[in-house]
C-alpha cells in the first residue's frame, strides 16, 4: 500500500478515534455526572421539605402574579429549602452549559469534517 502525506493509516485512525472517545468521556463524566447527581439530590431534598404541588396550586395562575408569589414563597421559606433551591439552580446551569458545549463541539466537528 502506497501511503502519501494525505493518507491516514489504520493506526492513526484508531488512535484518533480513541482520543476523541476519551475526550468525550472525560467531558461527560467530569462535571456532568457530578452536576446531575447534585441536581437530583437537591430536587429530592426540596421534595422532602416542601409539598411542591401545593405551592404551585396555591398561587395565582397569571405569569406576573405567579413570579411575585414564588419570590415571596422563596424568601419566606426555611433556609434549607433556599439553599437546596439555589444548589439545584446552580447544578441545572452547569448541566445546561456542559450540554451546550458538547453540542457546539459536535456541531463544529461536523462542519470541519464536511
Secondary structure, 3 states (H helix, E strand, C coil): CCCCCCCCCHHHHHHHHHHHHHHHHHHHHHHHHHHHHHHHHHHHHHHHHCCHHHHHHHCCCCHHHHHHHHHHHHHCCCHHHHHHHHHHHHHHHHHHHHHHHHHHHHHHHHHHHC
